[in-house]
Amino acid sequence: MQGKASNWADASVDQWLAVNKVGFRFRVWRKYKKKDRKIGTVIVNNAGLRWRRPNGKEFKLVKWEKVAELLGV
């Protein structure tokens, strides 16, 4: 549909990556036309994952139970 935004994340790692430390930070990018565009930051936390938009001032917390539900675990 024209005018409707769609975002998604796709990640691939060729080797095992242990994300077992608090404060592990991922920057999420997407390809928009011919430029890369940052769509947010994810930080691993004891309580879950914290998400912040690129120009956002606050993080949104997604608890581990919700993450497991979204991943179907």
PDB file as gemmi writes it, atoms N, CA and C in Angstrom:
CRYST1    1.000    1.000    1.000  90.00  90.00  90.00 P 1                      
ATOM      1  N   MET A   1       0.835  -1.192   0.000  1.00  0.00           N  
ATOM      2  CA  MET A   1       0.000   0.000   0.000  1.00  0.00           C  
ATOM      3  C   MET A   1       0.872   1.245   0.000  1.00  0.00           C  
ATOM      4  N   GLN A   2       0.471   2.209  -0.731  1.00  0.00           N  
ATOM      5  CA  GLN A   2       1.228   3.444  -0.768  1.00  0.00           C  
ATOM      6  C   GLN A   2       0.950   4.266   0.484  1.00  0.00           C  
ATOM      7  N   GLY A   3       2.017   4.847   1.054  1.00  0.00           N  
ATOM      8  CA  GLY A   3       1.870   5.690   2.230  1.00  0.00           C  
ATOM      9  C   GLY A   3       1.905   4.952   3.555  1.00  0.00           C  
ATOM     10  N   LYS A   4       1.945   3.634   3.530  1.00  0.00           N  
ATOM     11  CA  LYS A   4       1.977   2.873   4.776  1.00  0.00           C  
ATOM     12  C   LYS A   4       3.398   2.375   5.016  1.00  0.00           C  
ATOM     13  N   ALA A   5       3.965   2.736   6.154  1.00  0.00           N  
ATOM     14  CA  ALA A   5       5.345   2.354   6.467  1.00  0.00           C  
ATOM     15  C   ALA A   5       5.408   0.915   6.936  1.00  0.00           C  
ATOM     16  N   SER A   6       6.512   0.247   6.617  1.00  0.00           N  
ATOM     17  CA  SER A   6       6.731  -1.103   7.114  1.00  0.00           C  
ATOM     18  C   SER A   6       8.185  -1.226   7.547  1.00  0.00           C  
ATOM     19  N   ASN A   7       8.401  -1.739   8.734  1.00  0.00           N  
ATOM     20  CA  ASN A   7       9.735  -1.944   9.271  1.00  0.00           C  
ATOM     21  C   ASN A   7       9.882  -3.385   9.705  1.00  0.00           C  
ATOM     22  N   TRP A   8      11.067  -3.907   9.609  1.00  0.00           N  
ATOM     23  CA  TRP A   8      11.336  -5.247  10.087  1.00  0.00           C  
ATOM     24  C   TRP A   8      12.812  -5.345  10.411  1.00  0.00           C  
ATOM     25  N   ALA A   9      13.159  -6.359  11.157  1.00  0.00           N  
ATOM     26  CA  ALA A   9      14.554  -6.601  11.494  1.00  0.00           C  
ATOM     27  C   ALA A   9      14.946  -7.971  10.976  1.00  0.00           C  
ATOM     28  N   ASP A  10      16.134  -8.049  10.438  1.00  0.00           N  
ATOM     29  CA  ASP A  10      16.663  -9.308   9.937  1.00  0.00           C  
ATOM     30  C   ASP A  10      18.124  -9.363  10.341  1.00  0.00           C  
ATOM     31  N   ALA A  11      18.499 -10.414  11.028  1.00  0.00           N  
ATOM     32  CA  ALA A  11      19.879 -10.533  11.482  1.00  0.00           C  
ATOM     33  C   ALA A  11      20.405 -11.915  11.174  1.00  0.00           C  
ATOM     34  N   SER A  12      21.664 -11.975  10.829  1.00  0.00           N  
ATOM     35  CA  SER A  12      22.307 -13.265  10.635  1.00  0.00           C  
ATOM     36  C   SER A  12      23.728 -13.186  11.178  1.00  0.00           C  
ATOM     37  N   VAL A  13      24.115 -14.235  11.871  1.00  0.00           N  
ATOM     38  CA  VAL A  13      25.444 -14.311  12.469  1.00  0.00           C  
ATOM     39  C   VAL A  13      26.034 -15.651  12.070  1.00  0.00           C  
ATOM     40  N   ASP A  14      27.249 -15.629  11.557  1.00  0.00           N  
ATOM     41  CA  ASP A  14      27.880 -16.862  11.097  1.00  0.00           C  
ATOM     42  C   ASP A  14      28.433 -17.718  12.235  1.00  0.00           C  
ATOM     43  N   GLN A  15      28.549 -17.167  13.403  1.00  0.00           N  
ATOM     44  CA  GLN A  15      29.054 -17.927  14.542  1.00  0.00           C  
ATOM     45  C   GLN A  15      28.196 -17.622  15.763  1.00  0.00           C  
ATOM     46  N   TRP A  16      28.343 -18.449  16.802  1.00  0.00           N  
ATOM     47  CA  TRP A  16      27.557 -18.302  18.022  1.00  0.00           C  
ATOM     48  C   TRP A  16      27.872 -16.978  18.698  1.00  0.00           C  
ATOM     49  N   LEU A  17      26.846 -16.284  19.127  1.00  0.00           N  
ATOM     50  CA  LEU A  17      27.002 -15.007  19.799  1.00  0.00           C  
ATOM     51  C   LEU A  17      26.297 -15.091  21.141  1.00  0.00           C  
ATOM     52  N   ALA A  18      27.070 -15.097  22.218  1.00  0.00           N  
ATOM     53  CA  ALA A  18      26.493 -15.164  23.564  1.00  0.00           C  
ATOM     54  C   ALA A  18      26.122 -13.758  24.016  1.00  0.00           C  
ATOM     55  N   VAL A  19      24.844 -13.543  24.206  1.00  0.00           N  
ATOM     56  CA  VAL A  19      24.354 -12.246  24.676  1.00  0.00           C  
ATOM     57  C   VAL A  19      23.976 -12.433  26.142  1.00  0.00           C  
ATOM     58  N   ASN A  20      24.977 -12.498  26.984  1.00  0.00           N  
ATOM     59  CA  ASN A  20      24.731 -12.805  28.387  1.00  0.00           C  
ATOM     60  C   ASN A  20      25.181 -11.697  29.319  1.00  0.00           C  
ATOM     61  N   LYS A  21      25.485 -10.549  28.792  1.00  0.00           N  
ATOM     62  CA  LYS A  21      25.906  -9.437  29.624  1.00  0.00           C  
ATOM     63  C   LYS A  21      24.873  -8.325  29.538  1.00  0.00           C  
ATOM     64  N   VAL A  22      24.625  -7.706  30.661  1.00  0.00           N  
ATOM     65  CA  VAL A  22      23.695  -6.579  30.699  1.00  0.00           C  
ATOM     66  C   VAL A  22      24.337  -5.402  29.980  1.00  0.00           C  
ATOM     67  N   GLY A  23      23.558  -4.700  29.207  1.00  0.00           N  
ATOM     68  CA  GLY A  23      24.055  -3.533  28.504  1.00  0.00           C  
ATOM     69  C   GLY A  23      24.537  -3.813  27.093  1.00  0.00           C  
ATOM     70  N   PHE A  24      24.374  -5.033  26.605  1.00  0.00           N  
ATOM     71  CA  PHE A  24      24.733  -5.358  25.227  1.00  0.00           C  
ATOM     72  C   PHE A  24      23.818  -4.555  24.320  1.00  0.00           C  
ATOM     73  N   ARG A  25      24.395  -3.791  23.392  1.00  0.00           N  
ATOM     74  CA  ARG A  25      23.626  -2.837  22.588  1.00  0.00           C  
ATOM     75  C   ARG A  25      23.656  -3.217  21.113  1.00  0.00           C  
ATOM     76  N   PHE A  26      22.469  -3.201  20.493  1.00  0.00           N  
ATOM     77  CA  PHE A  26      22.336  -3.445  19.058  1.00  0.00           C  
ATOM     78  C   PHE A  26      21.726  -2.211  18.409  1.00  0.00           C  
ATOM     79  N   ARG A  27      22.319  -1.760  17.351  1.00  0.00           N  
ATOM     80  CA  ARG A  27      21.722  -0.686  16.559  1.00  0.00           C  
ATOM     81  C   ARG A  27      21.013  -1.335  15.384  1.00  0.00           C  
ATOM     82  N   VAL A  28      19.757  -0.971  15.178  1.00  0.00           N  
ATOM     83  CA  VAL A  28      18.925  -1.594  14.147  1.00  0.00           C  
ATOM     84  C   VAL A  28      18.805  -0.628  12.975  1.00  0.00           C  
ATOM     85  N   TRP A  29      19.182  -1.133  11.778  1.00  0.00           N  
ATOM     86  CA  TRP A  29      19.165  -0.331  10.561  1.00  0.00           C  
ATOM     87  C   TRP A  29      18.237  -0.962   9.546  1.00  0.00           C  
ATOM     88  N   ARG A  30      17.779  -0.176   8.627  1.00  0.00           N  
ATOM     89  CA  ARG A  30      17.033  -0.706   7.492  1.00  0.00           C  
ATOM     90  C   ARG A  30      17.455   0.042   6.240  1.00  0.00           C  
ATOM     91  N   LYS A  31      17.309  -0.619   5.151  1.00  0.00           N  
ATOM     92  CA  LYS A  31      17.648  -0.025   3.866  1.00  0.00           C  
ATOM     93  C   LYS A  31      16.432   0.747   3.388  1.00  0.00           C  
ATOM     94  N   TYR A  32      16.601   2.024   3.119  1.00  0.00           N  
ATOM     95  CA  TYR A  32      15.516   2.860   2.622  1.00  0.00           C  
ATOM     96  C   TYR A  32      15.977   3.501   1.316  1.00  0.00           C  
ATOM     97  N   LYS A  33      15.364   3.085   0.247  1.00  0.00           N  
ATOM     98  CA  LYS A  33      15.771   3.498  -1.094  1.00  0.00           C  
ATOM     99  C   LYS A  33      17.248   3.144  -1.269  1.00  0.00           C  
ATOM    100  N   LYS A  34      18.141   4.109  -1.351  1.00  0.00           N  
ATOM    101  CA  LYS A  34      19.550   3.774  -1.534  1.00  0.00           C  
ATOM    102  C   LYS A  34      20.381   4.123  -0.298  1.00  0.00           C  
ATOM    103  N   LYS A  35      19.751   4.446   0.801  1.00  0.00           N  
ATOM    104  CA  LYS A  35      20.475   4.838   2.006  1.00  0.00           C  
ATOM    105  C   LYS A  35      20.133   3.901   3.155  1.00  0.00           C  
ATOM    106  N   ASP A  36      21.088   3.716   4.058  1.00  0.00           N  
ATOM    107  CA  ASP A  36      20.809   2.998   5.294  1.00  0.00           C  
ATOM    108  C   ASP A  36      20.229   3.997   6.282  1.00  0.00           C  
ATOM    109  N   ARG A  37      19.247   3.544   7.029  1.00  0.00           N  
ATOM    110  CA  ARG A  37      18.573   4.432   7.966  1.00  0.00           C  
ATOM    111  C   ARG A  37      18.423   3.730   9.310  1.00  0.00           C  
ATOM    112  N   LYS A  38      18.842   4.388  10.379  1.00  0.00           N  
ATOM    113  CA  LYS A  38      18.726   3.815  11.707  1.00  0.00           C  
ATOM    114  C   LYS A  38      17.279   3.907  12.168  1.00  0.00           C  
ATOM    115  N   ILE A  39      16.721   2.765  12.631  1.00  0.00           N  
ATOM    116  CA  ILE A  39      15.335   2.796  13.105  1.00  0.00           C  
ATOM    117  C   ILE A  39      15.237   2.604  14.609  1.00  0.00           C  
ATOM    118  N   GLY A  40      16.375   2.383  15.269  1.00  0.00           N  
ATOM    119  CA  GLY A  40      16.316   2.283  16.718  1.00  0.00           C  
ATOM    120  C   GLY A  40      17.501   1.554  17.317  1.00  0.00           C  
ATOM    121  N   THR A  41      17.452   1.417  18.650  1.00  0.00           N  
ATOM    122  CA  THR A  41      18.483   0.742  19.421  1.00  0.00           C  
ATOM    123  C   THR A  41      17.827  -0.223  20.392  1.00  0.00           C  
ATOM    124  N   VAL A  42      18.374  -1.439  20.483  1.00  0.00           N  
ATOM    125  CA  VAL A  42      17.903  -2.436  21.443  1.00  0.00           C  
ATOM    126  C   VAL A  42      19.029  -2.677  22.445  1.00  0.00           C  
ATOM    127  N   ILE A  43      18.705  -2.637  23.738  1.00  0.00           N  
ATOM    128  CA  ILE A  43      19.683  -2.892  24.792  1.00  0.00           C  
ATOM    129  C   ILE A  43      19.196  -4.055  25.642  1.00  0.00           C  
ATOM    130  N   VAL A  44      20.084  -5.034  25.869  1.00  0.00           N  
ATOM    131  CA  VAL A  44      19.764  -6.179  26.722  1.00  0.00           C  
ATOM    132  C   VAL A  44      19.816  -5.716  28.174  1.00  0.00           C  
ATOM    133  N   ASN A  45      18.784  -6.077  28.935  1.00  0.00           N  
ATOM    134  CA  ASN A  45      18.638  -5.653  30.323  1.00  0.00           C  
ATOM    135  C   ASN A  45      18.266  -6.872  31.155  1.00  0.00           C  
ATOM    136  N   ASN A  46      18.461  -6.806  32.459  1.00  0.00           N  
ATOM    137  CA  ASN A  46      18.053  -7.911  33.335  1.00  0.00           C  
ATOM    138  C   ASN A  46      16.553  -8.176  33.247  1.00  0.00           C  
ATOM    139  N   ALA A  47      15.773  -7.129  33.098  1.00  0.00           N  
ATOM    140  CA  ALA A  47      14.319  -7.258  33.078  1.00  0.00           C  
ATOM    141  C   ALA A  47      13.781  -7.614  31.696  1.00  0.00           C  
ATOM    142  N   GLY A  48      14.576  -7.410  30.641  1.00  0.00           N  
ATOM    143  CA  GLY A  48      14.116  -7.695  29.285  1.00  0.00           C  
ATOM    144  C   GLY A  48      14.934  -6.931  28.269  1.00  0.00           C  
ATOM    145  N   LEU A  49      14.286  -6.516  27.208  1.00  0.00           N  
ATOM    146  CA  LEU A  49      14.928  -5.725  26.172  1.00  0.00           C  
ATOM    147  C   LEU A  49      14.374  -4.316  26.205  1.00  0.00           C  
ATOM    148  N   ARG A  50      15.263  -3.327  26.064  1.00  0.00           N  
ATOM    149  CA  ARG A  50      14.833  -1.935  26.021  1.00  0.00           C  
ATOM    150  C   ARG A  50      14.977  -1.437  24.585  1.00  0.00           C  
ATOM    151  N   TRP A  51      13.932  -0.795  24.062  1.00  0.00           N  
ATOM    152  CA  TRP A  51      13.896  -0.297  22.692  1.00  0.00           C  
ATOM    153  C   TRP A  51      13.782   1.214  22.703  1.00  0.00           C  
ATOM    154  N   ARG A  52      14.586   1.861  21.864  1.00  0.00           N  
ATOM    155  CA  ARG A  52      14.489   3.315  21.715  1.00  0.00           C  
ATOM    156  C   ARG A  52      14.546   3.665  20.243  1.00  0.00           C  
ATOM    157  N   ARG A  53      13.641   4.520  19.803  1.00  0.00           N  
ATOM    158  CA  ARG A  53      13.639   5.004  18.423  1.00  0.00           C  
ATOM    159  C   ARG A  53      14.847   5.916  18.222  1.00  0.00           C  
ATOM    160  N   PRO A  54      15.221   6.197  16.978  1.00  0.00           N  
ATOM    161  CA  PRO A  54      16.448   6.965  16.740  1.00  0.00           C  
ATOM    162  C   PRO A  54      16.440   8.366  17.350  1.00  0.00           C  
ATOM    163  N   ASN A  55      15.299   9.017  17.372  1.00  0.00           N  
ATOM    164  CA  ASN A  55      15.224  10.359  17.962  1.00  0.00           C  
ATOM    165  C   ASN A  55      14.501  10.356  19.304  1.00  0.00           C  
ATOM    166  N   GLY A  56      14.223   9.169  19.829  1.00  0.00           N  
ATOM    167  CA  GLY A  56      13.484   9.068  21.082  1.00  0.00           C  
ATOM    168  C   GLY A  56      14.341   9.392  22.290  1.00  0.00           C  
ATOM    169  N   LYS A  57      13.696   9.860  23.331  1.00  0.00           N  
ATOM    170  CA  LYS A  57      14.401  10.199  24.559  1.00  0.00           C  
ATOM    171  C   LYS A  57      14.222   9.124  25.619  1.00  0.00           C  
ATOM    172  N   GLU A  58      13.205   8.300  25.477  1.00  0.00           N  
ATOM    173  CA  GLU A  58      12.920   7.265  26.466  1.00  0.00           C  
ATOM    174  C   GLU A  58      12.965   5.889  25.828  1.00  0.00           C  
ATOM    175  N   PHE A  59      13.291   4.903  26.664  1.00  0.00           N  
ATOM    176  CA  PHE A  59      13.297   3.511  26.229  1.00  0.00           C  
ATOM    177  C   PHE A  59      11.973   2.856  26.573  1.00  0.00           C  
ATOM    178  N   LYS A  60      11.543   1.930  25.746  1.00  0.00           N  
ATOM    179  CA  LYS A  60      10.358   1.117  26.028  1.00  0.00           C  
ATOM    180  C   LYS A  60      10.852  -0.265  26.433  1.00  0.00           C  
ATOM    181  N   LEU A  61      10.431  -0.730  27.596  1.00  0.00           N  
ATOM    182  CA  LEU A  61      10.862  -2.021  28.115  1.00  0.00           C  
ATOM    183  C   LEU A  61       9.920  -3.126  27.655  1.00  0.00           C  
ATOM    184  N   VAL A  62      10.496  -4.185  27.092  1.00  0.00           N  
ATOM    185  CA  VAL A  62       9.751  -5.387  26.718  1.00  0.00           C  
ATOM    186  C   VAL A  62      10.299  -6.509  27.591  1.00  0.00           C  
ATOM    187  N   LYS A  63       9.465  -7.014  28.504  1.00  0.00           N  
ATOM    188  CA  LYS A  63       9.920  -8.028  29.456  1.00  0.00           C  
ATOM    189  C   LYS A  63      10.205  -9.352  28.759  1.00  0.00           C  
ATOM    190  N   TRP A  64      11.063 -10.176  29.411  1.00  0.00           N  
ATOM    191  CA  TRP A  64      11.488 -11.438  28.822  1.00  0.00           C  
ATOM    192  C   TRP A  64      10.315 -12.363  28.527  1.00  0.00           C  
ATOM    193  N   GLU A  65       9.270 -12.341  29.346  1.00  0.00           N  
ATOM    194  CA  GLU A  65       8.095 -13.180  29.101  1.00  0.00           C  
ATOM    195  C   GLU A  65       7.433 -12.794  27.780  1.00  0.00           C  
ATOM    196  N   LYS A  66       7.339 -11.505  27.513  1.00  0.00           N  
ATOM    197  CA  LYS A  66       6.754 -11.027  26.262  1.00  0.00           C  
ATOM    198  C   LYS A  66       7.640 -11.363  25.073  1.00  0.00           C  
ATOM    199  N   VAL A  67       8.985 -11.248  25.261  1.00  0.00           N  
ATOM    200  CA  VAL A  67       9.915 -11.610  24.189  1.00  0.00           C  
ATOM    201  C   VAL A  67       9.753 -13.083  23.833  1.00  0.00           C  
ATOM    202  N   ALA A  68       9.672 -13.941  24.854  1.00  0.00           N  
ATOM    203  CA  ALA A  68       9.488 -15.378  24.614  1.00  0.00           C  
ATOM    204  C   ALA A  68       8.164 -15.651  23.890  1.00  0.00           C  
ATOM    205  N   GLU A  69       7.127 -14.921  24.257  1.00  0.00           N  
ATOM    206  CA  GLU A  69       5.815 -15.067  23.609  1.00  0.00           C  
ATOM    207  C   GLU A  69       5.891 -14.655  22.136  1.00  0.00           C  
ATOM    208  N   LEU A  70       6.576 -13.544  21.862  1.00  0.00           N  
ATOM    209  CA  LEU A  70       6.694 -13.064  20.485  1.00  0.00           C  
ATOM    210  C   LEU A  70       7.518 -14.027  19.623  1.00  0.00           C  
ATOM    211  N   LEU A  71       8.520 -14.655  20.227  1.00  0.00           N  
ATOM    212  CA  LEU A  71       9.367 -15.596  19.489  1.00  0.00           C  
ATOM    213  C   LEU A  71       8.765 -16.991  19.414  1.00  0.00           C  
ATOM    214  N   GLY A  72       7.694 -17.239  20.154  1.00  0.00           N  
ATOM    215  CA  GLY A  72       7.039 -18.529  20.132  1.00  0.00           C  
ATOM    216  C   GLY A  72       7.780 -19.592  20.926  1.00  0.00           C  
ATOM    217  N   VAL A  73       8.493 -19.181  21.935  1.00  0.00           N  
ATOM    218  CA  VAL A  73       9.267 -20.127  22.761  1.00  0.00           C  
ATOM    219  C   VAL A  73       8.440 -20.547  23.947  1.00  0.00           C  
TER     220      VAL A  73                                                      
END                                                                             
